[in-house]
Amino acid sequence: MSYTDVTMVRIYLTEGDRLLDRVLGHLHDTERVMGVTVFRGTAGFGRSGKVHGAGIVDIAFDLPLVVEFFDTPERVEEVLGGIEGWLGPGHVVQWPARVNA
């Protein structure tokens, strides 16, 4: 089996940021990266310490979102250069990975 080196990226957002459509559209329509998945969390917190979560009784509209995508290391650098201005510090994590080709 052969493998291709890629970079995995996670972008941490909340629904309240209202950035999901913009980021997803950019990754899919403009950049056409190899793969994207969006996860909706049930609870989470970041640098601010504010917990974003859903209670059993109510539906929260400020839940955590994780946009995960991968592509070649070179493409990831190009893609992130186009969206970094939309995101605050500490919202992007990346690491090397391999995908079977």
C-alpha positions in Angstrom: 0.0 0.0 0.0 1.3 3.5 -0.8 0.8 6.6 1.2 0.8 10.3 0.6 2.0 12.8 3.2 -0.6 15.3 4.2 -1.2 17.9 6.9 -4.3 17.6 9.1 -5.8 20.9 10.2 -8.4 21.6 12.9 -10.1 24.9 13.1 -12.0 25.6 16.3 -15.1 27.8 16.0 -18.4 28.3 17.8 -21.8 28.6 16.2 -21.9 32.2 17.5 -18.9 33.1 15.4 -21.0 32.7 12.3 -17.9 31.7 10.3 -18.8 28.1 9.4 -20.4 28.8 6.0 -17.6 31.2 5.1 -14.8 28.8 6.1 -16.5 25.7 4.6 -17.3 27.5 1.3 -13.7 28.7 1.1 -12.3 25.2 1.7 -14.7 23.5 -0.7 -15.5 25.9 -3.5 -12.4 28.1 -3.6 -9.5 25.9 -2.5 -11.0 22.4 -3.2 -9.0 20.7 -0.5 -8.8 16.9 -0.4 -11.2 16.4 2.4 -13.3 18.3 5.0 -15.4 17.2 8.0 -17.3 19.5 10.4 -17.9 18.3 14.0 -20.5 19.9 16.3 -19.5 19.6 19.9 -21.8 19.2 22.9 -19.6 21.4 25.1 -16.2 23.1 25.1 -14.2 26.1 26.1 -11.2 27.9 24.8 -8.9 30.8 25.7 -11.7 32.9 27.1 -12.7 30.2 29.6 -16.4 30.6 28.6 -18.0 27.2 28.4 -20.2 26.7 25.3 -22.6 23.8 25.7 -26.1 22.5 25.4 -28.3 21.6 28.3 -30.7 18.7 28.2 -33.7 20.9 28.3 -32.6 23.7 26.0 -30.9 23.8 22.6 -27.9 26.1 22.6 -27.0 28.0 19.6 -23.4 28.7 20.5 -22.0 25.2 20.5 -18.4 24.4 19.6 -17.6 23.5 16.0 -14.5 21.8 14.7 -13.7 22.1 11.0 -11.1 19.4 10.1 -9.5 19.2 6.7 -6.4 17.8 5.1 -4.3 18.3 2.0 -0.6 18.3 1.0 1.6 20.4 3.3 2.2 23.0 0.6 -1.5 23.4 -0.1 -2.4 23.6 3.6 0.0 26.6 4.0 -1.6 28.3 1.0 -5.1 27.6 2.3 -4.4 28.8 5.8 -2.8 32.0 4.4 -6.2 32.8 2.9 -8.3 32.4 6.1 -6.0 33.2 9.0 -7.3 36.8 9.1 -10.8 35.4 9.8 -9.7 33.5 12.9 -8.4 34.5 16.3 -5.1 33.3 17.8 -5.2 29.7 19.0 -8.0 28.5 16.7 -5.9 26.5 14.3 -4.0 23.3 15.1 -2.1 21.2 12.5 -0.1 18.1 12.4 1.5 15.8 9.8 -0.3 12.6 8.7 -0.4 10.1 5.9 -3.3 9.0 3.7 -3.4 5.8 1.8 -3.2 6.5 -2.0 
